[in-house]
């Protein structure tokens, strides 16, 4: 087994620094909060909303739109956000002299994010019934989330123990991700306020700005973070050969350029009345992003022979396959629109997003999270659970959702079969989440009893 030093409870201090790193286990409350979120306001709410949409046979069934928005927010800031924050704070422990400040800021960021998520969960649907009160609550919830992100970024900057080592080339992905994280957090209160105006104003705002916002959230913040971590940890912790630097740098440029092209291309396309001649920048971005995804997968070398085998490999490899599928779908979007003779398809965009969010992002969290949690709780590799049921359910459910959603543009019968896919995914997530939460809670109790 390759050494995986950043998962250890004690950071290795460098001779070039005079103060050792503190002993912390900050990941546990963040990971538990992420699992709780995905099994409630995240995946569960999404599965219920999907049934409602399928019964109506329409993606623009306004009664379910607030729940879809609440689901997306919970998945981004709860499921993904909590895991990113917990992993980052655990990887970069504080100096001994900053331990108390580190813990205070960590608890504060966790608490504010949790309160913001809870308020947003109720504000989205209730703002349609009582906009005067609940729109203000929604803006407050988004503001609390933005403050939580700011505190996390400050904490990860001012308290961390310097290693005395030069930054690696993969760090540019992390910096890009954190910049996207800050930008989307600042934009969130304005997005909520403008998407809960008078009905027609809200519809026009959502139509123009929510596509670019989603690209910034999931392709900018989340994907860049995964890329940066994977290009290091797949070698140091998962047995892959060192990543190809030139391919990784090419992936960085192509991916982030593709995001900017896709965001600006959509706004240009929308403001031109969705005329076909104005869609070139938007459609070209899909090919750029597909190239970025391909370069990243080749750079990671996850499909080369590995030094050893762990149960998490199947999730990581499947996640990379879904990343490629998402890239191909983005590249082929113009062909689908041309076949349907429409300027835009809710179903096709939904298929792309689900391929990337569940297929790629969620499986990477499960794959890496399983390995981290097992190591942090002293579970030997040979005793780690394989979670084959989770793997099958998640991929079968995701495949059904992606391709049935796209098929629903061609036949309404696809809605009948698609309605169950959310609960198939939820079952898989619950098997993994409950097991991981139980392991972390039992380990903590045993540690307290021993102390």
C-alpha positions as CSV (number, residue, x, y, z in Angstrom):
1,X,0.0,0.0,0.0
2,X,1.4,3.4,-0.9
3,X,1.8,6.0,1.8
4,X,-1.2,8.3,2.2
5,X,0.2,10.9,4.6
6,X,-2.6,13.5,4.4
7,X,-5.1,11.1,5.9
8,X,-3.0,10.6,9.0
9,X,-4.2,12.1,12.2
10,X,-0.8,13.6,12.8
11,X,0.7,15.8,10.1
12,X,4.4,15.4,9.3
13,X,6.1,18.6,10.3
14,X,8.8,20.0,8.1
15,X,12.3,21.0,9.3
16,X,11.8,24.3,7.7
17,X,9.0,25.3,10.1
18,X,9.4,25.9,13.8
19,X,5.9,24.9,14.9
20,X,4.4,21.4,14.6
21,X,0.9,20.7,13.2
22,X,-1.9,20.1,15.6
23,X,-3.6,16.7,16.0
24,X,-7.1,17.1,14.6
25,X,-10.0,14.9,13.4
26,X,-12.2,17.6,11.9
27,X,-13.5,15.5,9.0
28,X,-16.1,13.6,11.0
29,X,-18.8,16.2,11.7
30,X,-18.5,17.5,8.1
31,X,-18.8,14.0,6.6
32,X,-21.7,13.1,8.8
33,X,-23.5,16.4,7.9
34,X,-22.9,15.6,4.2
35,X,-24.4,12.1,4.5
36,X,-27.4,13.4,6.5
37,X,-28.0,16.1,3.8
38,X,-27.8,13.7,0.9
39,X,-30.2,11.2,2.5
40,X,-32.8,13.9,3.3
41,X,-33.0,17.2,1.5
42,X,-30.6,16.0,-1.2
43,X,-31.3,12.6,-2.8
44,X,-34.6,11.9,-1.1
45,X,-36.1,15.3,-2.1
46,X,-34.8,14.8,-5.6
47,X,-36.4,11.4,-5.9
48,X,-39.7,12.6,-4.7
49,X,-39.6,15.6,-7.0
50,X,-38.8,13.3,-9.9
51,X,-41.9,11.2,-9.3
52,X,-44.0,14.4,-9.3
53,X,-42.4,15.6,-12.6
54,X,-43.0,12.1,-14.2
55,X,-46.6,12.1,-13.1
56,X,-47.1,15.5,-14.7
57,X,-45.1,14.4,-17.7
58,X,-43.3,17.8,-17.8
59,X,-40.1,19.3,-16.6
60,X,-41.6,22.7,-16.3
61,X,-44.4,21.7,-13.9
62,X,-44.2,24.8,-11.7
63,X,-45.5,23.1,-8.6
64,X,-42.3,21.0,-8.4
65,X,-39.8,23.6,-9.5
66,X,-39.2,25.0,-5.9
67,X,-38.4,21.5,-4.7
68,X,-36.0,20.9,-7.6
69,X,-34.2,24.1,-6.7
70,X,-34.0,23.2,-3.0
71,X,-32.7,19.7,-4.0
72,X,-30.0,21.2,-6.2
73,X,-28.9,23.6,-3.4
74,X,-28.7,20.8,-0.8
75,X,-26.7,18.6,-3.1
76,X,-24.2,21.4,-3.9
77,X,-23.6,23.0,-0.5
78,X,-24.5,20.0,1.7
79,X,-23.5,16.7,0.0
80,X,-20.6,18.2,-1.9
81,X,-19.8,21.3,0.2
82,X,-19.6,19.5,3.5
83,X,-17.3,16.8,2.1
84,X,-15.0,19.4,0.4
85,X,-14.8,21.5,3.6
86,X,-14.1,18.5,5.8
87,X,-11.6,16.9,3.5
88,X,-9.7,20.2,3.0
89,X,-9.5,21.1,6.7
90,X,-8.4,17.5,7.5
91,X,-5.7,17.6,4.8
92,X,-4.3,20.9,6.1
93,X,-4.3,20.8,9.9
94,X,-3.5,24.0,11.8
95,X,-0.5,25.2,13.7
96,X,-0.6,24.3,17.4
97,X,-0.9,28.0,18.3
98,X,-3.9,28.4,16.0
99,X,-5.8,25.2,17.1
100,X,-8.5,26.9,19.1
101,X,-9.1,29.5,16.3
102,X,-9.2,26.6,13.8
103,X,-11.8,24.7,15.7
104,X,-13.9,27.7,16.4
105,X,-14.0,28.7,12.7
106,X,-14.6,25.1,11.6
107,X,-17.6,24.8,13.9
108,X,-18.9,28.2,12.8
109,X,-18.7,27.4,9.1
110,X,-20.3,24.0,9.7
111,X,-23.1,25.5,11.8
112,X,-23.8,28.4,9.4
113,X,-23.9,26.1,6.4
114,X,-26.3,23.7,8.2
115,X,-28.7,26.6,9.2
116,X,-28.5,28.0,5.7
117,X,-29.4,24.7,4.2
118,X,-32.3,24.1,6.5
119,X,-33.8,27.6,5.9
120,X,-33.3,27.2,2.2
121,X,-35.1,23.9,2.3
122,X,-38.3,25.5,3.5
123,X,-37.9,28.9,1.9
124,X,-37.9,27.7,-1.7
125,X,-41.4,26.1,-1.7
126,X,-42.9,28.6,0.8
127,X,-41.7,31.7,-1.1
128,X,-44.2,30.9,-3.9
129,X,-47.1,31.1,-1.3
130,X,-45.9,34.0,0.9
131,X,-43.2,35.8,-1.1
132,X,-42.9,38.8,1.2
133,X,-41.6,36.7,4.2
134,X,-40.1,33.7,2.6
135,X,-38.1,35.4,-0.1
136,X,-36.4,37.3,2.7
137,X,-35.7,34.1,4.5
138,X,-34.3,32.5,1.3
139,X,-32.0,35.5,0.8
140,X,-30.9,35.1,4.4
141,X,-30.2,31.4,4.0
142,X,-28.1,32.0,0.9
143,X,-26.2,34.8,2.7
144,X,-25.5,32.4,5.6
145,X,-24.1,29.9,3.1
146,X,-21.9,32.6,1.6
147,X,-20.6,33.6,5.0
148,X,-19.9,29.9,5.8
149,X,-17.9,29.6,2.6
150,X,-15.9,32.8,3.5
151,X,-15.1,31.5,7.0
152,X,-14.0,28.2,5.6
153,X,-11.7,29.9,3.1
154,X,-10.3,32.2,5.8
155,X,-9.8,29.2,8.2
156,X,-8.0,27.2,5.6
157,X,-5.7,30.1,4.9
158,X,-4.7,31.7,8.2
159,X,-4.5,28.7,10.6
160,X,-2.9,26.0,8.4
161,X,0.5,24.7,9.2
162,X,2.9,25.5,6.4
163,X,4.8,22.5,5.1
164,X,7.8,24.4,3.7
165,X,7.3,22.6,0.4
166,X,6.7,24.1,-3.0
167,X,3.1,23.9,-4.4
168,X,2.6,21.1,-6.9
169,X,1.3,21.7,-10.5
170,X,-2.0,20.1,-9.6
171,X,-2.7,22.9,-7.1
172,X,-3.9,25.2,-9.8
173,X,-7.1,23.0,-10.0
174,X,-7.7,23.6,-6.3
175,X,-7.2,27.3,-6.5
176,X,-9.5,27.5,-9.5
177,X,-12.1,25.5,-7.6
178,X,-11.9,27.8,-4.5
179,X,-12.3,30.9,-6.7
180,X,-15.4,29.3,-8.3
181,X,-16.7,28.4,-4.8
182,X,-16.3,32.0,-3.6
183,X,-18.0,33.4,-6.7
184,X,-21.0,31.1,-6.7
185,X,-21.5,31.7,-2.9
186,X,-21.6,35.4,-3.4
187,X,-24.0,35.1,-6.4
188,X,-26.4,32.8,-4.5
189,X,-28.4,35.5,-2.5
190,X,-28.9,37.5,-5.7
191,X,-29.9,34.4,-7.6
192,X,-32.5,33.5,-5.0
193,X,-33.9,37.0,-4.8
194,X,-34.3,37.4,-8.6
195,X,-35.7,33.9,-9.1
196,X,-38.5,34.7,-6.6
197,X,-39.9,37.9,-8.1
198,X,-43.2,38.3,-10.0
199,X,-43.9,35.0,-11.9
200,X,-42.9,36.2,-15.4
201,X,-39.8,38.1,-14.1
202,X,-38.7,35.0,-12.2
203,X,-39.1,32.8,-15.3
204,X,-37.1,35.1,-17.4
205,X,-34.3,35.4,-14.9
206,X,-34.1,31.6,-14.3
207,X,-34.1,30.9,-18.1
208,X,-31.2,33.3,-18.7
209,X,-29.0,32.8,-15.7
210,X,-29.6,29.4,-14.1
211,X,-27.8,27.5,-16.8
212,X,-24.6,29.5,-16.4
213,X,-24.9,29.4,-12.6
214,X,-25.2,25.6,-12.7
215,X,-22.1,25.3,-14.9
216,X,-20.1,27.5,-12.5
217,X,-21.3,25.4,-9.5
218,X,-20.8,21.9,-10.7
219,X,-18.3,22.2,-13.5
220,X,-16.3,25.1,-12.0
221,X,-16.3,24.5,-8.3
222,X,-16.9,20.8,-7.9
223,X,-15.2,19.3,-11.0
224,X,-12.0,21.4,-10.5
225,X,-11.7,20.3,-6.9
226,X,-12.1,16.6,-7.9
227,X,-9.5,17.0,-10.7
228,X,-7.0,18.6,-8.4
229,X,-7.3,16.0,-5.6
230,X,-7.5,13.0,-8.0
231,X,-4.4,13.9,-9.9
232,X,-2.4,13.7,-6.6
233,X,-4.2,11.1,-4.6
234,X,-4.7,8.5,-7.3
235,X,-1.0,8.1,-7.2
236,X,-0.2,8.5,-3.5
237,X,-3.3,6.6,-2.1
238,X,-4.8,4.5,-4.9
239,X,-1.9,2.8,-6.6
240,X,-2.0,4.7,-9.9
241,X,1.2,5.9,-11.7
242,X,2.2,9.6,-11.4
243,X,-0.2,11.7,-13.4
244,X,0.9,13.1,-16.8
245,X,1.7,16.7,-16.2
246,X,1.3,18.0,-19.7
247,X,-2.1,16.3,-20.1
248,X,-3.2,17.6,-16.8
249,X,-2.3,21.1,-17.7
250,X,-4.0,20.8,-21.0
251,X,-7.1,19.5,-19.2
252,X,-7.0,22.5,-16.9
253,X,-7.0,25.0,-19.7
254,X,-9.6,23.2,-21.8
255,X,-12.0,22.6,-19.0
256,X,-12.0,26.1,-17.5
257,X,-12.0,27.7,-21.0
258,X,-15.0,25.4,-21.9
259,X,-16.9,26.6,-18.8
260,X,-16.4,30.2,-19.7
261,X,-17.4,29.6,-23.3
262,X,-20.5,27.6,-22.2
263,X,-21.6,30.3,-19.7
264,X,-21.1,33.3,-22.0
265,X,-22.3,31.3,-25.0
266,X,-25.6,30.6,-23.3
267,X,-26.2,34.2,-22.4
268,X,-25.5,35.3,-25.9
269,X,-27.7,32.6,-27.3
270,X,-30.6,33.4,-25.0
271,X,-30.4,37.2,-25.6
272,X,-30.5,36.7,-29.3
273,X,-33.8,35.0,-29.1
274,X,-32.2,31.5,-29.4
275,X,-31.5,31.9,-33.1
276,X,-29.5,29.1,-34.5
277,X,-26.8,31.4,-35.9
278,X,-26.1,32.7,-32.4
279,X,-25.6,29.2,-30.8
280,X,-22.1,28.5,-32.2
281,X,-20.2,29.6,-29.1
282,X,-22.4,27.6,-26.8
283,X,-22.3,24.5,-28.9
284,X,-18.6,24.7,-29.4
285,X,-18.1,24.8,-25.6
286,X,-19.4,21.2,-25.4
287,X,-16.5,20.0,-27.6
288,X,-14.0,21.9,-25.6
289,X,-15.3,20.5,-22.3
290,X,-15.3,17.0,-23.8
291,X,-11.6,17.4,-24.7
292,X,-10.9,18.6,-21.2
293,X,-12.6,15.6,-19.7
294,X,-10.7,13.2,-22.0
295,X,-7.3,14.8,-21.2
296,X,-8.0,14.6,-17.5
297,X,-8.9,10.9,-17.6
298,X,-5.8,10.1,-19.6
299,X,-3.7,12.3,-17.3
300,X,-4.9,10.5,-14.2
301,X,-3.7,7.1,-15.5
302,X,-6.5,5.3,-13.5
303,X,-7.0,2.9,-16.3
304,X,-3.3,1.9,-16.5
305,X,-2.2,-1.1,-14.5
306,X,-2.4,-0.3,-10.7
307,X,0.1,-1.2,-8.0
308,X,-2.7,-2.7,-5.8
309,X,-6.4,-3.1,-5.7
310,X,-8.9,-1.6,-3.3
311,X,-12.7,-1.7,-3.3
312,X,-12.9,2.1,-4.1
313,X,-11.4,1.6,-7.5
314,X,-14.6,0.5,-9.1
315,X,-16.4,3.7,-8.0
316,X,-13.5,5.9,-9.2
317,X,-13.2,4.2,-12.6
318,X,-17.0,4.3,-13.1
319,X,-17.0,8.0,-12.2
320,X,-14.4,8.7,-14.9
321,X,-16.5,6.8,-17.4
322,X,-19.5,9.0,-16.6
323,X,-17.3,12.1,-16.9
324,X,-16.6,11.0,-20.5
325,X,-20.3,10.2,-21.1
326,X,-21.1,13.7,-19.9
327,X,-18.5,15.2,-22.2
328,X,-19.9,13.3,-25.2
329,X,-23.4,14.3,-24.4
330,X,-22.4,18.0,-24.3
331,X,-20.6,17.6,-27.6
332,X,-23.7,15.9,-29.2
333,X,-26.3,18.3,-27.8
334,X,-26.6,20.2,-31.2
335,X,-27.4,17.0,-32.9
336,X,-30.2,16.2,-30.5
337,X,-31.7,19.7,-30.8
338,X,-31.5,19.5,-34.6
339,X,-33.3,16.2,-34.6
340,X,-36.1,17.6,-32.4
341,X,-36.1,21.0,-34.3
342,X,-36.1,22.9,-31.0
343,X,-33.7,25.5,-29.7
344,X,-33.4,24.0,-26.2
345,X,-34.2,20.8,-24.3
346,X,-34.8,20.6,-20.6
347,X,-34.6,16.8,-20.9
348,X,-31.2,16.8,-22.6
349,X,-29.7,19.3,-20.2
350,X,-31.0,17.3,-17.3
351,X,-29.4,14.2,-18.8
352,X,-26.0,15.9,-19.0
353,X,-26.2,17.2,-15.5
354,X,-27.2,13.9,-14.0
355,X,-24.4,12.1,-15.8
356,X,-22.0,14.5,-14.2
357,X,-23.5,15.1,-10.8
358,X,-24.5,11.5,-9.8
359,X,-22.4,9.5,-12.2
360,X,-19.1,11.4,-11.8
361,X,-19.3,13.7,-8.7
362,X,-21.2,11.5,-6.3
363,X,-19.3,8.3,-7.2
364,X,-16.0,10.2,-6.7
365,X,-17.2,11.3,-3.2
366,X,-18.1,7.7,-2.4
367,X,-14.9,6.2,-3.8
368,X,-12.5,8.6,-2.1
369,X,-14.7,9.1,1.0
370,X,-14.8,5.3,1.7
371,X,-11.0,5.1,1.5
372,X,-10.5,8.2,3.7
373,X,-13.1,7.1,6.4
374,X,-11.6,3.6,6.5
375,X,-8.1,4.8,7.0
376,X,-9.1,7.5,9.5
377,X,-10.9,4.8,11.6
378,X,-8.1,2.2,11.3
379,X,-10.0,-0.2,9.1
380,X,-7.5,-2.4,7.2
381,X,-7.9,-2.5,3.5
382,X,-8.8,-6.2,3.5
383,X,-11.8,-5.4,5.9
384,X,-13.2,-2.5,3.9
385,X,-16.6,-3.2,2.5
386,X,-16.9,-3.5,-1.3
387,X,-20.4,-1.8,-1.4
388,X,-21.2,-3.8,-4.6
389,X,-24.9,-3.2,-4.0
390,X,-24.3,0.6,-3.9
391,X,-22.2,0.4,-7.0
392,X,-24.8,-1.5,-9.0
393,X,-27.8,0.5,-7.8
394,X,-26.1,3.9,-8.3
395,X,-25.0,3.1,-11.9
396,X,-28.2,1.4,-13.0
397,X,-30.3,4.2,-11.5
398,X,-28.1,6.8,-13.1
399,X,-28.0,5.2,-16.5
400,X,-31.8,4.9,-16.4
401,X,-32.2,8.5,-15.4
402,X,-29.8,9.9,-18.0
403,X,-31.0,8.0,-21.0
404,X,-34.7,7.9,-20.1
405,X,-34.7,11.6,-19.5
406,X,-33.2,12.2,-23.0
407,X,-35.7,9.7,-24.4
408,X,-38.7,11.6,-22.9
409,X,-38.3,14.2,-25.6
410,X,-39.1,11.4,-28.1
411,X,-41.8,9.4,-26.2
412,X,-43.8,10.2,-23.1
413,X,-43.6,6.6,-22.1
414,X,-40.1,7.2,-20.8
415,X,-41.6,9.2,-17.9
416,X,-43.3,6.0,-16.6
417,X,-40.0,4.1,-16.2
418,X,-37.9,7.1,-15.2
419,X,-39.9,7.8,-12.0
420,X,-38.3,4.9,-10.1
421,X,-34.7,5.7,-11.0
422,X,-34.4,8.3,-8.2
423,X,-35.3,5.8,-5.5
424,X,-32.9,3.2,-7.0
425,X,-30.1,5.7,-6.6
426,X,-31.4,6.7,-3.1
427,X,-31.3,3.1,-2.0
428,X,-27.7,2.7,-3.1
429,X,-26.7,6.0,-1.4
430,X,-28.5,4.9,1.8
431,X,-26.6,1.6,2.0
432,X,-23.3,3.4,1.7
433,X,-24.2,6.4,3.8
434,X,-25.7,4.6,6.8
435,X,-22.7,2.2,6.9
436,X,-20.1,5.0,6.8
437,X,-22.0,7.1,9.4
438,X,-22.2,4.1,11.7
439,X,-18.5,3.4,11.3
440,X,-17.6,7.1,12.2
441,X,-20.0,7.2,15.1
442,X,-18.8,3.8,16.6
443,X,-15.2,4.8,16.2
444,X,-15.8,8.1,18.0
445,X,-17.6,6.3,20.9
446,X,-14.8,3.8,21.2
447,X,-12.2,6.6,21.3
448,X,-14.1,8.4,24.0
449,X,-14.6,5.2,26.0
450,X,-10.9,4.5,25.8
451,X,-10.0,8.0,26.9
